[in-house]
Each structure stands twice: as C-alpha cells, then as structure tokens.
C-alpha cells in the first residue's frame, strides 16, 4: 500500500466544509491550486444564541475567505440533526455517568453524514475538510484512514468511526502538512484568518463553562464523595459533572489525617450515586491493566484473531502498546503492556498499526489494578 495522501484529480468538483478557520481555508486554497472546481459549504449546527456560540462571526470569516479565493459559498443549518444525532447521545451518556466525546459522532453523523450528502446533492464528487489526517487508497480494496503527518495535530482519532464509503468520497488536503506551514500558506495567500485562534470546546457548541452548561440540560443529583475506605469527605452535584482522573472542582479542601495532596476522581458508583476519590496521582484505582470496548467499528475487514497494536484512549494521549482480543460479540478486550491511567468509559479506544487507523469503539468496562475483579463501568 502506498502512503500517498489521496488528492482529487484536476477538474473534479469538490465542496469544502468551510468553518471560517485557517485549516479549512487552506484546504480550499490547495484544492483550487490543484485545479479542482471548488465550492464551500458553511454549516450552522448549533442554534443557541449566546455569547459562547461563535457561528455568526465564523460565517463572516467564511464569507471573507470565499471573497479572497473567489469561491461560491453555500450555507446550511443542520442544528436539528445535530441535536438529534449528536447532542442527545452526548446528554444520554453523561446522564449514565460516562464521559462521551461528541466530536466523533459529529464527524460521522454531521460532517461526513448529512453535510457530505448535501454536498453530493449540490453536485460534488468529493467532500473536503481541514482535518489533519490522510486518506490512502489500499490497492482496490477501498479507502483507508491514516494519521496526519503532523503528530501534534493528528485528528485521525476523531475520524475513526467513518465507514469506507464515507472515506471514499472524502479528501484531507492538510494530511501531509504541519500547522505552522498551514499558517504560512494562509499568510502568503493573504487569507484574513491566517492568525485566527483555533476553535476549542465542544464540537460546534464552543468553549464555555462546561459544568454550568451541562447543568442547564441535566438535573442535579447530589451524593457523597468517598475515599477508597468509605470515608465521606464531601458532596458532589451529580456524577454526570465529573470525569475519571479529574483534579479540581471537588471542593473537598483540607481533611484531617489526609495531608495536603490533591484529590482525584477515581471511580463512579452509579448504584449508590457515590463519587470515589483518591489522593495519589497514580493510585492503583486509577490504573487499568485492560479494558473492554463496546462493539468495535472496523474501517476495513474485522480481524478474526488477537493481534498486537497500539491504542489511543484520548485525543491527546500517546499511543500505547496493547494486544487486541476480538470477541464473538463484536467487542474487543485490550490488554496493555503498561497500566493506563484514567481509562474512562464513554471515551473512545482507537486502534492503530503504525500510522494506519484500524477503527475504534467506546470504552465500556475497565479492569483496574487495585483488584483483579474490580471494574469501572
């Protein structure tokens, strides 16, 4: 298999998902320079009118980009689909005490789902985004997903749930570039967003006080905060508002006999509505030897036997050596070469062979070191 990032042929009609940021702007520029017939699509996927949603400014930036590049700009509102297909699941998972990653669902259901379908209705042959990832065709068997060349910006983790069919009409023009080069290209081209700050926070919702935002959608459900020995050291506002490994926001303060070391969330006991905390950063209750995923999404053919791989448990988490053991249920058991800290149910375990992204699934159950039978779920 070649490691050449797929590029549409000259003359191909390509619609770029234009966010108003520098990455998608440069993606559009590169495709135009390669001789493609390029148009842009701006998606509004969140309908709340508040100080945190930047959609109005982003649209104005998208208009300025298209003015500079002389590109047609389409605008479409997918807010209803986002709430139904992404945000509802996001709330459901939090209500279960898990920690979901809405960016994964957003890519599958919105950007490469309804948006790519809309682009095809407009006549597009390919749908492009500013993701730092590579699509590589594997000799006739279909499109494969690979990491972006810039390891610090690689976004294949967020794209792992795409199907081969979705990848087959996708193109990632930034896959071979690093962020610094993207900004230099934008500046040389006179793009007005060359120094625009990268977006952060929840996909399309933006950066905002997370607990406050979640509390407007989920009811408070107070309960006790306990140590591993069952001592009550505080009260939480609801398991949905905390995540494993979290430091801060616990309002435990100084406790007699516990010293001044910080507290970390180690587990959630949904049955008793108890938040379990520890004071050691690498406490055994925070370390997992293995985990089990939900049914795995494989981009290519599913393996029929155990195999060595690397696994990424969070976007900014270093790849970890593991053995993947496929189960008859479609789930996968991952056994790690080294214990993993704060492996979190609801987050995704994404599997790789080198730079090749094989697929992934939500973490369902975690076996911790503290007891051979202990689990976090």
C-alpha distance (Angstrom), angle and dihedral (degrees) to the residues before:
residue distance angle dihedral
X1 . . .
X2 3.81 . .
X3 3.79 118.3 .
X4 3.79 92.2 -140.8
X5 3.80 113.9 131.9
X6 3.80 110.0 -124.2
X7 3.80 116.3 -106.0
X8 3.81 123.3 -175.2
X9 3.80 115.2 -115.5
X10 3.78 120.1 -100.5
X11 3.78 110.2 -84.8
X12 3.81 94.1 28.9
X13 3.79 115.1 135.8
X14 3.80 108.1 -120.6
X15 3.80 128.6 179.9
X16 3.80 115.4 -156.8
X17 3.79 121.7 -150.8
X18 3.79 95.2 -127.4
X19 3.81 113.4 -161.2
X20 3.79 98.2 176.2
X21 3.80 91.2 -105.8
X22 3.78 131.8 114.6
X23 3.82 97.1 -105.3
X24 3.79 98.5 58.1
X25 3.82 89.6 39.1
X26 3.81 91.6 57.9
X27 3.81 90.3 43.9
X28 3.80 88.3 57.9
X29 3.81 91.7 45.7
X30 3.82 93.6 51.2
X31 3.79 92.7 48.4
X32 3.80 91.2 50.2
X33 3.80 90.9 49.2
X34 3.82 89.2 50.7
X35 3.79 89.7 59.7
X36 3.80 99.6 -102.7
X37 3.78 121.9 143.3
X38 3.80 98.3 -115.8
X39 3.79 131.4 -163.9
X40 3.80 128.9 168.7
X41 3.78 132.9 -129.8
X42 3.80 121.6 -160.1
X43 3.81 114.3 -160.7
X44 3.78 124.3 -156.4
X45 3.79 105.3 -162.2
X46 3.80 103.3 163.5
X47 3.80 122.1 59.6
X48 3.82 101.1 -169.5
X49 3.79 113.7 116.9
X50 3.79 104.0 -146.9
X51 3.77 140.5 122.7
X52 3.81 93.2 -93.0
X53 3.82 99.8 55.3
X54 3.82 109.0 86.7
X55 3.81 97.1 -173.1
X56 3.82 95.7 116.1
X57 3.81 93.7 52.9
X58 3.80 91.8 41.3
X59 3.81 90.1 55.3
X60 3.79 91.1 51.6
X61 3.82 88.9 50.5
X62 3.82 89.8 49.6
X63 3.82 89.7 52.4
X64 3.80 90.6 50.6
X65 3.82 91.2 50.0
X66 3.80 92.2 50.1
X67 3.80 90.0 46.7
X68 3.79 90.4 54.5
X69 3.81 93.6 45.5
X70 3.82 95.6 37.2
X71 3.80 93.2 -124.8
X72 3.82 129.0 151.2
X73 3.82 110.9 -112.6
X74 3.80 124.5 -149.8
X75 3.80 122.1 -167.6
X76 3.79 124.5 -157.6
X77 3.81 135.4 173.0
X78 3.81 115.6 -135.2
X79 3.82 95.1 164.9
X80 3.81 94.0 121.0
X81 3.79 92.7 49.8
X82 3.81 91.3 46.7
X83 3.80 92.1 52.9
X84 3.79 92.7 46.8
X85 3.80 100.9 40.2
X86 3.81 103.2 30.6
X87 3.79 114.8 12.8
X88 3.82 96.0 46.1
X89 3.81 90.4 55.3
X90 3.81 90.0 44.8
X91 3.82 90.2 56.8
X92 3.81 93.0 42.2
X93 3.79 92.0 54.8
X94 3.81 92.9 46.9
X95 3.81 89.9 49.5
X96 3.82 87.3 56.9
X97 3.81 89.4 55.0
X98 3.80 93.4 -106.8
X99 3.82 129.6 126.1
X100 3.81 111.3 -124.8
X101 3.80 128.2 -169.6
X102 3.83 107.9 -136.9
X103 3.82 93.5 -172.0
X104 3.81 90.3 73.6
X105 3.81 93.3 53.7
X106 3.80 91.0 41.9
X107 3.79 91.4 57.9
X108 3.78 94.2 47.2
X109 3.81 99.4 40.1
X110 3.81 104.1 29.0
X111 3.81 115.9 19.6
X112 3.81 97.6 34.1
X113 3.81 93.0 22.2
X114 3.79 119.6 47.8
X115 3.84 94.9 3.7
X116 3.81 94.2 51.5
X117 3.81 89.3 46.3
X118 3.81 89.7 50.9
X119 3.81 89.6 49.7
X120 3.81 90.4 53.5
X121 3.82 89.6 52.1
X122 3.80 86.7 55.3
X123 3.80 88.4 55.5
X124 3.81 101.2 -97.7
X125 3.78 119.6 154.7
X126 3.81 92.0 -166.5
X127 3.79 136.9 23.5
X128 3.80 116.2 -143.7
X129 3.80 132.7 -165.3
X130 3.78 136.6 178.9
X131 3.80 94.1 -112.2
X132 3.80 118.5 139.3
X133 3.79 96.5 -125.1
X134 3.79 138.1 98.6
X135 3.77 133.0 -123.3
X136 3.79 110.6 -152.3
X137 3.79 123.2 -176.0
X138 3.78 110.7 -134.7
X139 3.78 104.7 -146.7
X140 3.79 102.3 -74.0
X141 3.80 100.9 -38.9
X142 3.79 94.1 95.5
X143 3.78 141.8 -92.8
X144 3.80 121.0 -36.8
X145 3.80 129.5 -160.9
X146 3.80 120.6 -126.1
X147 3.79 134.1 178.0
X148 3.78 119.3 -93.2
X149 3.81 115.2 -102.6
X150 3.81 90.5 -116.3
X151 3.80 101.2 77.0
X152 3.80 91.5 -166.8
X153 3.82 92.1 57.1
X154 3.82 101.7 31.6
X155 3.83 109.5 141.1
X156 3.79 101.1 -178.1
X157 3.83 87.4 112.8
X158 3.81 89.4 68.7
X159 3.83 92.6 46.5
X160 3.80 99.6 48.1
X161 3.82 94.5 104.7
X162 3.80 94.7 60.2
X163 3.79 116.7 114.5
X164 3.78 123.8 -127.1
X165 3.79 87.6 -108.9
X166 3.81 90.8 56.6
X167 3.80 91.6 46.0
X168 3.80 89.9 48.2
X169 3.81 92.0 70.5
X170 3.83 95.4 33.6
X171 3.77 128.9 98.3
X172 3.81 129.8 -173.4
X173 3.83 109.0 -162.5
X174 3.82 93.2 -177.2
X175 3.80 95.1 56.0
X176 3.81 94.8 107.1
X177 3.82 96.6 39.9
X178 3.78 135.5 83.5
X179 3.77 123.7 -134.8
X180 3.79 95.6 -106.8
X181 3.81 90.9 55.5
X182 3.81 91.0 48.0
X183 3.80 90.6 55.5
X184 3.82 91.1 46.9
X185 3.81 90.9 51.9
X186 3.81 90.2 49.4
X187 3.79 92.7 49.1
X188 3.82 93.7 47.8
X189 3.81 89.4 50.4
X190 3.79 91.9 50.7
X191 3.79 94.0 -119.3
X192 3.81 108.7 169.2
X193 3.82 92.9 -137.1
X194 3.82 96.9 54.5
X195 3.82 91.0 117.6
X196 3.80 99.0 30.3
X197 3.79 113.5 136.8
X198 3.81 115.7 -106.3
X199 3.79 115.1 -104.9
X200 3.80 117.5 -109.0
X201 3.78 137.2 -179.9
X202 3.79 129.4 50.2
X203 3.81 115.4 -7.4
X204 3.85 107.7 -85.4
X205 3.82 92.5 -15.3
X206 3.77 94.5 78.9
X207 3.76 137.5 -146.4
X208 3.81 112.0 -40.6
X209 3.84 140.2 138.8
X210 3.79 96.2 -64.6
X211 3.80 102.0 -156.9
X212 3.80 91.6 45.7
X213 3.81 90.5 49.6
X214 3.80 93.8 47.7
X215 3.81 91.2 48.2
X216 3.81 89.5 61.9
X217 3.81 89.0 62.1
X218 3.82 104.5 31.8
X219 3.80 127.3 47.9
X220 3.79 120.7 -117.3
X221 3.80 113.7 -103.1
X222 3.82 107.0 -174.5
X223 3.78 121.0 -157.9
X224 3.77 142.6 151.8
X225 3.78 128.1 -66.5
X226 3.80 109.0 -142.6
X227 3.80 138.5 -176.5
X228 3.79 122.5 -126.6
X229 3.81 88.2 -92.7
X230 3.80 93.2 54.4
X231 3.81 97.9 -102.9
X232 3.80 113.0 149.0
X233 3.80 109.6 -128.5
X234 3.79 102.9 163.8
X235 3.77 147.9 -25.9
X236 3.80 128.5 -92.8
X237 3.79 127.7 -151.4
X238 3.80 97.0 -134.1
X239 3.80 134.5 -35.4
X240 3.81 89.8 -113.3
X241 3.80 90.7 70.4
X242 3.82 96.9 60.4
X243 3.78 137.1 62.2
X244 3.79 133.7 -159.2
X245 3.78 114.6 -86.3
X246 3.80 91.5 20.4
X247 3.78 115.8 152.6
X248 3.76 119.3 -167.0
X249 3.76 132.3 21.3
X250 3.81 91.5 70.9
X251 3.82 95.8 105.2
X252 3.77 92.1 -150.4
X253 3.80 96.2 134.3
X254 3.78 123.6 179.8
X255 3.79 115.6 -16.7
X256 3.78 124.5 -167.5
X257 3.79 111.3 -106.8
X258 3.81 94.9 14.8
X259 3.79 103.4 83.8
X260 3.78 124.2 -143.6
X261 3.82 100.1 -65.9
X262 3.83 114.0 128.9
X263 3.80 121.6 -102.3
X264 3.80 124.4 -121.5
X265 3.80 131.3 -163.5
X266 3.80 106.2 -112.5
X267 3.81 104.7 170.7
X268 3.79 146.4 -13.2
X269 3.79 121.6 -127.5
X270 3.79 101.0 -158.8
X271 3.79 93.3 179.4
X272 3.80 92.3 60.7
X273 3.83 96.0 25.9
X274 3.81 89.2 -123.1
X275 3.79 128.3 148.2
X276 3.81 111.8 -147.2
X277 3.81 117.4 -148.0
X278 3.81 136.1 -174.0
X279 3.80 134.3 -173.7
X280 3.80 102.1 -139.7
X281 3.81 117.1 86.3
X282 3.80 91.1 -142.0
X283 3.79 97.5 31.9
X284 3.82 112.2 160.3
X285 3.82 89.4 -115.0
X286 3.80 87.8 64.1
X287 3.82 95.9 49.3
X288 3.79 123.6 87.3
X289 3.79 125.5 -161.2
X290 3.79 92.9 -173.5
X291 3.77 142.9 -5.8
X292 3.77 140.2 -162.2
X293 3.78 122.4 -133.7
X294 3.77 132.3 -150.0
X295 3.83 113.1 -103.8
X296 3.80 105.9 -46.0
X297 3.80 124.2 -116.5
X298 3.81 107.9 -141.6
X299 3.79 117.0 -164.7
X300 3.80 91.0 -156.6
X301 3.81 132.1 21.6
X302 3.82 111.6 -37.2
X303 3.81 115.7 -112.1
X304 3.79 118.5 -113.5
X305 3.81 97.6 -152.8
X306 3.79 141.0 37.5
X307 3.79 116.3 -77.4
X308 3.80 141.2 179.1
X309 3.79 116.5 -107.2
X310 3.76 143.2 140.0
X311 3.79 122.2 -100.9
X312 3.79 131.2 -156.2
X313 3.80 114.5 -155.1
X314 3.82 97.9 -175.2
X315 3.79 133.7 18.2
X316 3.81 94.6 -104.6
X317 3.79 93.9 36.8
X318 3.79 120.7 114.5
X319 3.80 114.8 -114.8
X320 3.80 110.4 -95.7
X321 3.80 127.2 -150.7
X322 3.78 112.2 -115.0
X323 3.79 144.9 151.3
X324 3.79 114.1 -118.5
X325 3.80 116.6 -148.3
X326 3.84 112.7 -167.7
X327 3.81 114.1 -146.2
X328 3.80 129.1 -148.4
X329 3.81 87.7 -113.6
X330 3.79 91.1 62.9
X331 3.78 91.5 -106.6
X332 3.79 123.7 121.0
X333 3.80 129.5 -137.8
X334 3.80 112.5 -148.4
X335 3.80 118.4 -157.1
X336 3.80 112.4 -167.6
X337 3.77 129.1 -143.4
X338 3.83 87.8 -141.6
X339 3.81 128.9 24.5
X340 3.80 113.7 -92.9
X341 3.79 122.6 -136.5
X342 3.82 120.9 -131.0
X343 3.79 98.6 -7.7
X344 3.79 97.6 -174.4
X345 3.82 128.9 -149.4
X346 3.78 109.9 -125.3
X347 3.80 94.2 31.4
X348 3.80 117.3 99.9
X349 3.77 130.8 -102.0
X350 3.80 106.5 -151.2
X351 3.80 119.7 -167.7
X352 3.80 128.3 -144.7
X353 3.79 142.0 -178.7
X354 3.77 101.4 -156.5
X355 3.81 105.1 -52.5
X356 3.80 93.3 -20.7
X357 3.82 112.5 107.1
X358 3.81 108.2 -144.4
X359 3.82 97.9 -176.0
X360 3.76 137.9 -90.4
X361 3.79 149.2 -140.8
X362 3.76 141.0 -153.4
X363 3.80 115.8 -80.7
X364 3.79 107.4 -109.9
X365 3.81 108.4 173.9
X366 3.79 131.9 12.4
X367 3.82 126.0 -157.8
X368 3.80 108.2 -148.8
X369 3.79 128.0 -153.8
X370 3.81 95.9 -123.6
X371 3.80 90.4 78.6
X372 3.77 131.8 9.2
X373 3.80 88.3 -132.7
X374 3.81 99.5 38.2
X375 3.77 117.1 112.9
X376 3.77 138.6 -178.6
X377 3.78 113.9 -148.9
